Amino acid sequence: MSDFSPSEHMAEVERKKDEALEKIKEVYRKLGLYSDNDESGENAEETGPVMGASRELIEELKDLEEQYRLASAGLEPAEEVEIPATLGEEPLTYVHATDEELAETARNELRPQYVANRNEAKENYSSAEAKAAEETAAISAAEAGSIAELNANRRDEENALTESMVIQGLVNSTIFDQGSDSVRRKYAAESARISTEYDLKYSAIRSELELKQLEYENALSEYDLSYAAELRSRVSELKREEEARLKEINEYNRELAEREAEYQKERQEALEAIYLSRSEAILNAAKAEQEYEREYGVSYEKQAEYVRRYTLAKNFYSRYTASEAGSMIEESEGYLRLLLGDEMFTELARWNFTERG
């Protein structure tokens, strides 16, 4: 990540551009194609280190010069330096969850425990109901047994009284009536006692079950309140986690964009350096050979090469009018003389001036 402020970054870019321009000027100074005296004034644009409208042709001629030299030396072209177009790092993508999706996530996390708590409470109350029903059934059976025994005792006592009265001849007497009434009152009181005793037992069971039901209902209410509070808390926590994740991704993508921008700047500088280095080597060699040729003459092979390039140049300038081509040839004379040779350059100018003009 760059530590430069925007203004410092732009200043650094301008500095790099100036450095690259100075490198280009230096190459052309060595080749005699550029002079500091031409840097300003009316003719600066015409004589400065530019290829002008003939750039496409000059680049092709430089390629031919390089290929010719490699072939002459019996060498294969060096593999081009490949600089990846990008860092190859993809920005992170993230689909922000909606509030409803976050709430659903929280529910999915908390609901199993909530349901388990409610089920446990339900099971506990169901067990209490079953126990109450079992105890009620047992007490009811005991009560029925006590009443059956009481009724049996009452019948036995009534039968004994009747037999005694028959023997004594008192069946229709007041004594018999009094005895029968005494037995009835006795067993009525006992029946009432038994009923009261078992009613208390039934009441205790009902009270215990009502208490269990109240506990069950309170537990459900408590679980509902607790679940609602935990749900709100968890949703808030998930939102904070979501925001933190989104912030982290945005920060990563911002840093990636900065790294990519820095890489593109450095890549462009590297490509320019490679281009300058290659151009300087080609043009330096061509300049040295041109000086040699001016003194000792052009070889047959090189003359054939110049003719081939001359044909290429004619085809290129044929796409323009004679006037346009004349201006372009004049503008790029230094390059064209270097890459076509003096003789073929002169022939090119003559062809455009006389045959076309």
C-alpha positions in Angstrom: 0.0 0.0 0.0 1.4 3.4 -0.9 2.1 5.9 1.8 1.9 8.9 -0.6 -0.9 11.5 -0.4 -2.7 12.1 -3.7 -0.6 15.2 -4.4 2.6 13.4 -3.6 1.5 10.5 -5.8 0.9 12.8 -8.7 4.3 14.5 -8.2 6.0 11.1 -8.2 4.2 10.1 -11.4 5.4 13.4 -13.1 8.9 12.7 -11.8 8.9 9.2 -13.4 7.6 10.7 -16.6 10.4 13.3 -16.7 13.0 10.5 -16.0 11.6 8.5 -18.9 11.7 11.5 -21.2 15.3 12.2 -20.3 16.2 8.6 -21.1 14.6 8.9 -24.5 16.4 12.2 -25.1 19.7 10.7 -24.1 19.2 7.9 -26.7 18.5 10.3 -29.4 21.4 12.6 -28.4 23.7 9.6 -28.9 22.2 9.0 -32.3 22.5 12.6 -33.4 18.7 12.7 -33.7 18.1 15.3 -31.0 19.7 18.4 -29.7 19.0 20.4 -26.5 19.0 23.5 -28.7 15.8 22.1 -30.4 14.0 21.7 -27.1 12.2 25.0 -27.3 11.3 27.5 -30.0 9.3 27.2 -33.2 11.0 24.1 -34.5 11.0 22.2 -31.3 8.0 20.0 -32.3 9.5 19.2 -35.7 13.0 18.3 -34.6 12.3 16.8 -31.2 12.6 13.1 -30.3 9.2 12.0 -31.8 8.4 9.6 -34.6 5.4 11.6 -35.6 2.8 10.2 -38.0 5.4 7.7 -39.3 5.6 5.8 -36.0 3.9 2.7 -37.3 6.4 2.4 -40.2 9.5 3.2 -38.1 8.5 0.5 -35.5 8.3 -2.0 -38.4 11.6 -0.9 -39.7 13.2 -1.3 -36.3 11.8 -4.8 -36.1 13.3 -5.6 -39.5 16.7 -4.2 -38.4 16.6 -6.4 -35.3 15.7 -9.5 -37.3 18.4 -8.7 -39.9 21.1 -8.4 -37.3 20.0 -11.6 -35.5 20.0 -13.5 -38.8 23.4 -12.1 -39.8 24.8 -13.3 -36.5 23.0 -16.7 -36.8 21.0 -16.1 -33.6 17.4 -16.8 -32.7 15.3 -13.9 -31.4 15.3 -13.7 -27.6 12.0 -14.7 -26.0 10.0 -11.6 -25.2 9.8 -10.7 -21.5 6.3 -11.4 -20.4 4.9 -9.2 -17.7 1.5 -10.3 -16.5 -1.2 -7.8 -17.4 -2.4 -7.8 -13.8 -1.5 -9.1 -10.4 -4.0 -11.8 -10.9 -5.7 -11.2 -7.6 -9.5 -11.1 -7.7 -11.4 -8.8 -5.4 -13.6 -10.5 -2.8 -17.3 -10.5 -3.4 -19.7 -10.7 -0.6 -23.5 -10.7 -0.6 -24.7 -8.8 2.5 -27.3 -10.8 4.5 -30.7 -9.1 5.0 -32.1 -8.4 8.4 -34.6 -11.2 7.9 -31.8 -13.6 6.9 -29.9 -12.7 10.0 -33.0 -13.2 12.1 -33.6 -16.6 10.5 -30.0 -17.5 11.3 -30.4 -16.5 14.9 -33.7 -18.5 15.1 -32.0 -21.6 13.7 -29.3 -21.3 16.3 -31.5 -20.7 19.4 -34.7 -22.5 18.5 -33.4 -26.1 19.2 -32.6 -25.2 22.8 -35.8 -23.3 23.2 -37.9 -26.2 21.9 -35.9 -28.6 24.0 -36.7 -26.6 27.1 -40.4 -26.4 26.3 -40.5 -30.1 25.6 -38.7 -30.9 28.9 -41.2 -28.8 30.8 -44.1 -30.5 28.9 -42.7 -33.9 29.8 -42.3 -33.0 33.4 -45.9 -31.8 33.6 -47.1 -34.9 31.7 -45.3 -37.0 34.2 -47.0 -35.1 37.0 -50.4 -35.7 35.4 -49.7 -39.4 35.0 -48.6 -39.6 38.6 -51.7 -37.8 39.8 -53.9 -40.1 37.7 -52.1 -43.1 39.1 -52.4 -41.9 42.7 -56.1 -41.0 42.2 -56.8 -44.5 40.8 -55.1 -46.1 43.8 -56.9 -43.9 46.3 -60.2 -44.5 44.4 -59.6 -48.3 44.7 -58.8 -48.0 48.3 -61.9 -45.9 49.0 -64.0 -48.4 47.1 -62.5 -51.2 49.2 -63.1 -49.3 52.5 -66.7 -48.6 51.5 -67.3 -52.2 50.5 -65.9 -53.4 53.8 -68.0 -50.8 55.7 -71.2 -51.9 53.9 -70.4 -55.6 54.5 -69.9 -54.9 58.2 -73.1 -52.9 58.3 -75.1 -55.7 56.7 -73.5 -58.3 59.1 -74.5 -56.1 62.1 -78.0 -55.5 60.8 -78.5 -59.2 60.2 -77.2 -60.1 63.6 -79.6 -57.5 65.1 -82.5 -58.9 63.2 -81.8 -62.5 64.2 -81.5 -61.4 67.8 -84.8 -59.6 67.7 -86.5 -62.5 65.9 -85.4 -64.9 68.6 -86.5 -62.5 71.3 -89.8 -61.8 69.4 -89.0 -58.2 69.3 -88.9 -57.7 65.5 -91.8 -55.3 65.5 -90.8 -53.6 68.7 -89.5 -50.2 69.5 -86.3 -51.8 70.7 -85.7 -53.2 67.2 -86.3 -49.8 65.6 -84.0 -48.2 68.0 -81.3 -50.8 67.4 -81.7 -50.4 63.6 -81.4 -46.6 63.8 -78.3 -46.9 65.9 -76.6 -49.1 63.4 -77.6 -46.8 60.5 -76.3 -43.7 62.3 -73.1 -45.6 63.2 -72.3 -46.6 59.6 -73.5 -43.3 58.2 -70.9 -41.5 60.4 -68.2 -44.0 59.4 -69.1 -43.6 55.7 -68.8 -39.8 56.1 -65.5 -40.2 57.9 -64.2 -42.4 55.0 -65.5 -39.9 52.4 -63.8 -37.0 54.2 -60.6 -38.9 54.5 -60.4 -39.7 50.8 -61.6 -36.3 49.8 -58.6 -34.9 51.6 -56.4 -37.3 49.7 -58.0 -36.3 46.4 -57.7 -32.6 47.2 -53.9 -33.1 48.0 -53.4 -34.7 44.6 -55.3 -32.0 42.8 -53.4 -29.3 44.7 -50.1 -30.9 43.8 -51.1 -31.2 40.1 -52.3 -27.5 40.1 -48.9 -26.5 41.5 -47.2 -28.5 38.8 -49.4 -26.9 36.1 -48.6 -23.4 37.4 -44.9 -24.3 37.4 -45.3 -25.6 33.8 -47.0 -22.4 32.6 -44.5 -20.2 34.4 -41.6 -22.1 32.8 -43.2 -21.7 29.3 -43.6 -18.0 29.9 -40.0 -17.7 31.2 -38.7 -19.7 28.2 -40.6 -17.4 25.8 -39.2 -14.3 27.4 -35.7 -15.6 27.6 -35.9 -16.8 23.9 -37.1 -13.4 22.7 -34.3 -11.6 24.6 -31.6 -14.0 23.4 -33.0 -13.7 19.9 -32.7 -9.9 19.9 -29.2 -10.1 21.4 -28.0 -12.7 18.8 -29.5 -10.8 15.9 -27.6 -7.7 17.1 -24.4 -9.7 17.4 -24.8 -11.2 13.9 -25.3 -7.7 12.5 -22.1 -6.5 14.1 -20.3 -9.6 12.7 -21.8 -8.9 9.3 -20.6 -5.2 9.4 -17.1 -6.2 10.5 -16.9 -8.8 7.7 -18.1 -6.3 5.1 -15.6 -3.7 6.4 -12.8 -6.3 6.3 -13.7 -7.2 2.7 -14.0 -3.6 1.6 -10.6 -2.8 3.2 -9.1 -5.8 1.4 -10.5 -4.8 -1.9 -9.3 -1.2 -1.4 -5.8 -2.3 -0.7 -6.0 -4.7 -3.7 -7.0 -1.8 -5.9 -4.1 0.2 -4.6 -1.7 -2.7 -5.1 -3.1 -3.2 -8.7 -2.7 0.5 -9.5 0.9 0.5 -8.2 1.6 -2.7 -10.2 0.2 -1.1 -13.4 2.4 1.9 -12.9 5.5 -0.2 -12.3 4.5 -2.5 -15.2 4.2 0.4 -17.5 7.6 1.7 -16.4 9.1 -1.7 -16.9 7.6 -2.0 -20.4 8.9 1.5 -21.2 12.3 0.5 -19.9 12.3 -2.7 -22.0 11.2 -0.7 -25.1 13.9 2.0 -24.5 16.6 -0.6 -24.0 15.6 -2.5 -27.1 15.3 0.6 -29.2 18.6 2.0 -28.0 20.4 -1.3 -28.9 18.8 -1.4 -32.3 19.4 2.2 -33.2 22.9 2.3 -31.7 23.9 -0.7 -33.9 22.2 0.9 -36.9 24.0 4.2 -36.3 27.4 2.5 -36.0 26.8 0.5 -39.2 25.6 3.6 -41.0 28.8 5.4 -40.2 30.8 2.3 -41.4 28.8 2.1 -44.6 29.3 5.8 -45.4 33.1 5.2 -45.2 33.4 1.7 -46.7 30.2 1.2 -48.6 27.1 -1.0 -48.2 27.3 -4.8 -48.5 25.2 -6.6 -51.1 23.2 -8.3 -48.4 22.5 -5.1 -46.6 21.6 -3.3 -49.8 19.0 -6.0 -50.5 17.7 -5.5 -47.0 17.4 -1.7 -47.6 15.5 -2.3 -50.8 13.1 -4.6 -49.0 12.5 -1.9 -46.4 12.2 0.8 -49.1 9.3 -1.3 -50.6 7.7 -1.4 -47.2 8.1 2.4 -46.8 6.6 3.0 -50.3 3.6 0.9 -49.4 3.1 2.7 -46.2 3.3 6.2 -47.6 1.1 5.2 -50.6 -1.8 5.3 -48.1 -1.4 9.1 -47.9 -1.3 11.9 -50.5 2.1 13.0 -51.8 1.8 16.2 -49.8 1.0 14.3 -46.5 3.7 11.7 -47.2 6.2 14.5 -47.9 5.6 16.1 -44.6 5.8 12.8 -42.8 9.0 11.8 -44.5 10.6 15.2 -43.7 9.4 15.0 -40.1 11.0 11.5 -39.6 14.1 12.0 -41.8 16.6 11.0 -39.0 14.9 7.7 -38.4 14.3 6.9 -42.0 17.9 7.7 -43.1 19.1 5.4 -40.3 16.8 2.5 -41.1 16.6 2.8 -44.9 20.1 3.9 -45.6 21.0 7.2 -47.3 20.5 5.9 -50.8 17.1 4.3 -50.2 16.0 7.3 -48.2 16.9 9.6 -51.1 15.1 7.3 -53.5 12.0 7.4 -51.2 12.0 11.2 -51.2 12.5 11.3 -55.0 9.7 8.8 -55.6 7.3 10.8 -53.5 8.4 14.1 -55.0 8.7 13.3 -58.6 6.6 10.2 -59.4 3.8 11.2 -57.1 4.1 14.9 -56.7 
